[in-house]
Amino acid sequence: MAETRRAVEAVALRFVHAWGSLAHTWGISRAMGEIHAYLYVSEEPRCTDEIMAALDISRGCANTNLRELEQWRLVRRQHKAGDRKDYYVAEGDPWTVCWTLLDERKRREVDPMLTVLRACLEDAPTDADSQSEACLARLSALLGLFEELDRLYEQLRQLVSDGGPQLLRDLAGG
C-alpha cells in the first residue's frame, strides 16, 4: 500500500510540474500554476505551510499566488474548526476550471483591447489622408474581428451553460 501511495504521489508531482510549465500560456505564473495543481490533486484542504513544503517555495510566494488564485476564482479559502490557519481547496470540476480560465483571459485581455480599439476609432479624425485612412481601416477590421470573437465566445458560453459539458462534447463529435 505504501508503495502504491508513493507511486501516486510521484504521478501527482509530475502533473504539478507540467501544469506549472503550462501556466504561462493561460496568463498565470509557474508558481501559481503549481500551487493550483497541487491543490487540485490534494484530497484534503492544504494550509500555506503544507503548500510551501510540498512545492519548496517561500511564504511570500505562496501567499501572493494564493491571493491571485482566489481572485481568479480557482481556489477558495476554508477554515477548520479550532485551527487559526487558512486552508485552501481548488475547484474540483475540470469544466469549471476551464471556463474560469477562459473567462479571466477574456476579461483581462479581450475586453480591454475592445475598449482601446473602440476609443481609438472614436478619437480618430474624420478628415484623414489616405495613409491615415489605411491605418484606421486596419484598426476597424481588427475591432470587427475582436467583436466577432467576443460574440462567438458569449454564444458558446451560453450554449454550454444551457446544455452543460455534454453539449460541448457532442459539438466536438465525442
C-alpha positions as CSV (number, residue, x, y, z in Angstrom):
1,M,0.0,0.0,0.0
2,A,2.8,2.4,0.9
3,E,4.4,1.7,-2.5
4,T,1.2,2.5,-4.3
5,R,0.8,5.7,-2.3
6,R,4.4,6.8,-3.3
7,A,3.7,6.0,-7.0
8,V,0.6,8.1,-6.9
9,E,2.4,10.9,-5.2
10,A,5.1,10.8,-8.0
11,V,2.4,10.9,-10.6
12,A,0.8,13.9,-8.9
13,L,4.1,15.7,-8.6
14,R,4.8,15.1,-12.3
15,F,1.3,16.6,-13.0
16,V,2.0,19.6,-10.7
17,H,5.2,20.4,-12.6
18,A,3.6,20.0,-16.0
19,W,0.7,22.2,-15.0
20,G,3.1,24.8,-13.7
21,S,5.0,24.7,-17.0
22,L,1.8,25.3,-19.0
23,A,0.5,28.0,-16.7
24,H,2.1,30.9,-18.6
25,T,0.0,30.1,-21.6
26,W,-3.1,30.9,-19.5
27,G,-1.6,34.1,-18.3
28,I,-0.5,33.0,-14.8
29,S,2.9,32.3,-13.3
30,R,4.5,29.0,-13.0
31,A,4.3,29.1,-9.2
32,M,0.6,30.0,-9.4
33,G,0.0,27.0,-11.7
34,E,1.9,24.6,-9.5
35,I,0.0,25.8,-6.4
36,H,-3.3,25.3,-8.3
37,A,-2.2,21.9,-9.5
38,Y,-1.1,20.8,-6.0
39,L,-4.4,21.8,-4.5
40,Y,-6.3,20.3,-7.4
41,V,-4.9,16.8,-6.8
42,S,-5.0,17.1,-3.0
43,E,-7.8,15.2,-1.3
44,E,-7.7,17.5,1.7
45,P,-7.6,21.3,2.1
46,R,-4.0,22.4,2.5
47,C,-2.5,25.2,4.6
48,T,0.2,27.6,3.4
49,D,2.9,25.7,5.3
50,E,1.9,22.4,3.6
51,I,2.0,24.2,0.2
52,M,5.3,25.8,0.9
53,A,6.9,22.4,1.9
54,A,5.4,20.4,-0.9
55,L,6.5,22.9,-3.6
56,D,9.6,24.3,-2.0
57,I,8.5,27.9,-2.2
58,S,8.7,30.9,0.1
59,R,5.9,32.1,2.3
60,G,5.7,35.3,0.3
61,C,5.5,33.4,-3.0
62,A,2.8,31.1,-1.6
63,N,0.7,34.0,-0.1
64,T,0.9,36.1,-3.2
65,N,0.0,33.3,-5.5
66,L,-2.8,32.0,-3.3
67,R,-4.4,35.5,-3.2
68,E,-4.1,35.7,-7.0
69,L,-5.7,32.2,-7.4
70,E,-8.5,33.4,-5.2
71,Q,-9.0,36.4,-7.4
72,W,-9.1,34.1,-10.5
73,R,-11.7,32.0,-8.6
74,L,-9.6,28.9,-9.0
75,V,-9.1,28.3,-5.3
76,R,-11.1,29.2,-2.2
77,R,-10.1,29.6,1.4
78,Q,-11.6,27.3,4.1
79,H,-11.3,27.3,7.9
80,K,-11.1,24.2,10.1
81,A,-12.8,24.4,13.5
82,G,-10.3,25.0,16.2
83,D,-7.5,25.9,13.8
84,R,-6.4,29.5,13.1
85,K,-4.7,28.7,9.8
86,D,-6.3,29.3,6.5
87,Y,-6.7,26.2,4.3
88,Y,-7.2,26.2,0.6
89,V,-9.0,24.0,-1.9
90,A,-9.0,24.1,-5.7
91,E,-12.1,24.0,-7.8
92,G,-12.5,20.3,-8.5
93,D,-14.6,20.3,-11.7
94,P,-12.4,20.5,-14.7
95,W,-15.1,22.2,-16.8
96,T,-15.4,24.9,-14.3
97,V,-11.6,25.4,-14.2
98,C,-11.5,25.6,-18.0
99,W,-14.3,28.2,-18.2
100,T,-12.9,30.2,-15.3
101,L,-9.5,30.4,-17.1
102,L,-11.3,31.4,-20.3
103,D,-13.5,34.0,-18.6
104,E,-10.5,35.5,-16.8
105,R,-8.4,35.7,-20.0
106,K,-11.3,37.3,-21.8
107,R,-11.8,39.8,-19.0
108,R,-8.1,40.6,-18.7
109,E,-7.2,40.6,-22.4
110,V,-10.0,40.7,-24.9
111,D,-12.3,43.2,-23.1
112,P,-9.5,45.8,-22.6
113,M,-8.5,45.5,-26.2
114,L,-12.1,46.1,-27.3
115,T,-12.2,49.2,-25.1
116,V,-8.9,50.5,-26.6
117,L,-9.9,49.8,-30.2
118,R,-13.3,51.5,-29.8
119,A,-11.7,54.5,-28.1
120,C,-9.0,54.8,-30.8
121,L,-11.6,54.8,-33.6
122,E,-13.9,57.2,-31.7
123,D,-11.0,59.6,-31.2
124,A,-9.7,59.4,-34.8
125,P,-10.2,62.4,-37.0
126,T,-12.8,62.2,-39.8
127,D,-10.7,64.0,-42.3
128,A,-7.8,61.6,-42.5
129,D,-5.4,61.3,-45.5
130,S,-5.0,58.0,-47.4
131,Q,-2.2,56.7,-45.2
132,S,-4.2,57.6,-42.1
133,E,-7.3,56.0,-43.6
134,A,-5.4,52.8,-44.2
135,C,-4.4,52.7,-40.5
136,L,-7.9,53.4,-39.4
137,A,-9.3,50.7,-41.7
138,R,-6.9,48.2,-40.2
139,L,-7.9,49.2,-36.7
140,S,-11.6,49.0,-37.7
141,A,-11.0,45.5,-39.2
142,L,-9.3,44.4,-36.0
143,L,-12.1,45.7,-33.9
144,G,-14.6,43.8,-36.1
145,L,-12.6,40.6,-35.5
146,F,-12.5,41.1,-31.7
147,E,-16.2,41.9,-31.6
148,E,-17.0,38.7,-33.6
149,L,-14.7,36.6,-31.3
150,D,-16.4,38.2,-28.3
151,R,-19.9,37.4,-29.7
152,L,-18.8,33.8,-30.5
153,Y,-17.4,33.4,-27.0
154,E,-20.6,34.6,-25.4
155,Q,-22.7,32.3,-27.6
156,L,-20.5,29.3,-26.8
157,R,-20.6,30.2,-23.2
158,Q,-24.4,30.3,-23.3
159,L,-24.7,27.1,-25.2
160,V,-22.5,25.2,-22.7
161,S,-24.3,26.9,-19.8
162,D,-27.7,25.7,-21.2
163,G,-26.5,22.2,-22.2
164,G,-23.6,21.5,-19.9
165,P,-20.3,19.8,-20.8
166,Q,-22.2,17.1,-22.7
167,L,-23.3,19.6,-25.3
168,L,-19.7,20.7,-25.9
169,R,-18.7,17.0,-26.2
170,D,-21.5,16.5,-28.7
171,L,-20.4,19.6,-30.7
172,A,-16.9,18.2,-30.8
173,G,-18.1,14.9,-32.1
174,G,-17.2,13.0,-28.9
